[in-house]
Amino acid sequence: MDGRDGMRAADADRAAVADRLRVALDEGRLDLHEYDERLQQAYAARTYADLEGLLTDLPPVTPVQRSGLAPVAGSTMSPLDDQLDPAVSRGVTARWLAEVWFPYLRVIAIVVTIWAATSVLSKDLLYFWPVWVAGPWGAVLVVRTVSGLAAKEPQRQAVKRQRRRERKQAKRALKPDNDEPTP
């Protein structure tokens, strides 16, 4: 091996090959078993030649703008840039906000109910101690919400959720049908 093929590959090179293999899996060019095998080989690769051997039978990635293929109808995600349609983005953001804030609201409702019940039972308006639960936790959630929205965390979570769903569907499609009755 001489030239570039004999040179040692870096972690960034292995990660780039792993990303290309993931795209091939998402496109249906690799099944899960073959993807797993190639991914293990990619992270064990030492040279560029080892890495290139994993991609030789895969076509190069073509940007969506230059592709001659039409996007899949009904898809809300572009597999190359992980962007969501604007209409879907609002629902994703609302779902993310609900996931962040609903546990807080439930706990605060319980704590305030306990405070109110103890105040009624003691026949005196007790010190409003739930503020020590609601205040700091609420401040942390405000910071998390602002930073999460600025970093587009809702969209990233939606993309991860969609990929997980697609992987599960691919696994189910590969499983043999075990519903047949056995004699």
C-alpha positions in Angstrom: 0.0 0.0 0.0 1.5 3.3 -1.0 0.1 6.8 -1.1 -3.0 7.8 0.7 -4.4 4.2 1.0 -1.6 3.3 3.4 -2.0 6.3 5.6 -3.5 6.0 9.1 -7.2 7.1 9.3 -8.3 9.6 12.0 -11.4 9.4 14.2 -13.0 12.1 12.1 -12.5 9.9 9.0 -14.1 6.9 10.8 -17.0 9.1 11.9 -17.5 10.3 8.3 -17.7 6.8 7.0 -20.1 5.8 9.8 -22.3 8.8 8.8 -22.3 7.6 5.2 -23.2 4.1 6.2 -26.1 5.5 8.3 -27.3 7.4 5.2 -27.1 4.2 3.2 -29.1 2.4 5.9 -31.7 5.2 5.8 -31.9 5.0 2.0 -32.4 1.2 2.2 -29.1 0.3 0.5 -28.0 -1.7 3.5 -29.9 -3.9 5.8 -29.4 -3.7 9.6 -27.1 -6.7 9.8 -24.8 -5.4 7.0 -24.9 -1.9 8.5 -23.8 -3.2 11.9 -21.0 -5.3 10.4 -19.7 -2.4 8.3 -20.0 0.0 11.2 -17.9 -2.3 13.4 -15.3 -2.6 10.6 -15.3 1.2 10.2 -14.4 1.9 13.8 -11.8 -0.9 13.7 -10.2 0.5 10.5 -6.6 1.6 10.7 -6.0 3.0 7.2 -7.9 4.9 4.5 -7.9 1.8 2.3 -9.8 -0.1 5.1 -12.4 2.7 5.2 -12.7 3.0 1.4 -13.4 -0.7 1.1 -16.5 -0.3 3.2 -18.0 2.3 0.7 -17.0 0.9 -2.7 -20.4 -0.6 -3.5 -22.3 2.5 -2.3 -23.1 5.4 -4.6 -21.8 8.8 -3.6 -24.1 11.2 -1.7 -25.8 13.7 -4.0 -27.2 16.9 -2.5 -31.0 17.0 -2.7 -30.8 20.1 -5.0 -28.8 18.3 -7.6 -30.6 14.9 -7.3 -32.7 13.7 -10.1 -34.9 11.8 -7.7 -38.1 13.2 -6.3 -38.4 13.3 -2.5 -40.7 10.8 -0.9 -44.3 12.1 -0.6 -45.4 12.8 2.9 -41.9 12.9 4.3 -41.4 15.7 6.8 -37.6 15.3 6.9 -34.8 15.6 4.5 -32.3 12.8 5.2 -29.2 15.0 4.4 -29.8 18.2 6.3 -32.2 17.0 9.1 -34.5 19.9 8.7 -38.2 19.8 9.4 -41.0 21.5 7.4 -42.1 24.8 9.0 -45.6 23.6 9.6 -44.4 20.5 11.4 -41.9 22.5 13.4 -44.6 24.3 15.4 -46.1 21.0 16.6 -42.6 19.7 17.4 -41.8 22.8 19.5 -45.1 22.5 21.3 -44.5 18.9 22.1 -41.0 19.6 23.4 -42.3 22.5 25.6 -44.9 20.1 27.0 -42.3 17.5 27.8 -40.1 20.1 29.6 -42.9 21.8 31.6 -45.6 19.3 32.4 -43.6 17.4 35.1 -43.0 20.8 36.8 -46.6 21.8 36.6 -47.8 18.4 38.0 -45.4 18.6 41.0 -46.2 22.2 41.7 -50.0 21.3 41.7 -49.3 18.5 44.2 -47.2 20.7 46.4 -49.7 23.6 46.4 -52.5 21.1 47.1 -50.6 19.8 50.1 -49.9 23.3 51.4 -53.6 24.2 50.9 -54.8 21.1 52.7 -52.5 21.6 55.7 -53.6 25.3 55.9 -57.2 24.3 55.9 -56.7 21.6 58.5 -54.7 23.9 60.8 -57.4 26.6 60.3 -54.6 29.1 59.6 -52.9 30.4 56.5 -49.5 28.7 56.7 -46.2 30.0 55.3 -46.2 29.4 51.5 -43.3 27.0 51.4 -44.1 25.7 47.8 -42.3 28.8 46.5 -39.0 27.0 47.5 -39.9 24.2 45.2 -41.4 26.2 42.4 -38.9 29.1 42.3 -35.5 27.4 41.7 -37.0 24.6 39.5 -38.9 27.1 37.5 -35.8 29.3 37.0 -33.8 26.2 35.8 -36.7 25.4 33.4 -36.8 28.9 32.0 -33.0 28.8 31.2 -33.4 25.3 29.7 -36.3 26.5 27.6 -34.6 29.6 26.2 -31.3 27.7 25.5 -33.1 24.7 24.0 -35.2 26.9 21.7 -32.1 28.9 20.7 -30.2 25.6 19.9 -33.2 24.1 18.1 -33.4 21.2 20.5 -37.1 20.4 19.6 -36.1 19.8 16.0 -33.1 17.7 16.9 -35.2 15.5 19.2 -37.9 15.1 16.5 -35.2 14.0 14.0 -33.9 11.5 16.5 -37.4 10.2 17.2 -38.1 9.8 13.5 -34.8 7.9 12.9 -35.6 5.6 15.9 -39.0 5.0 14.4 -37.5 4.2 11.0 -35.0 1.8 12.5 -37.7 0.0 14.4 -39.8 -0.3 11.2 -36.7 -1.6 9.3 -36.1 -4.2 12.1 -39.7 -5.3 12.0 -39.5 -5.7 8.2 -36.4 -7.9 8.5 -37.9 -10.2 11.2 -39.4 -13.5 10.0 -43.1 -13.9 10.5 -43.5 -15.8 13.8 -47.3 -15.6 13.8 -47.7 -18.9 12.0 -49.1 -21.6 14.3 -46.8 -24.5 15.1 -48.3 -28.1 14.9 
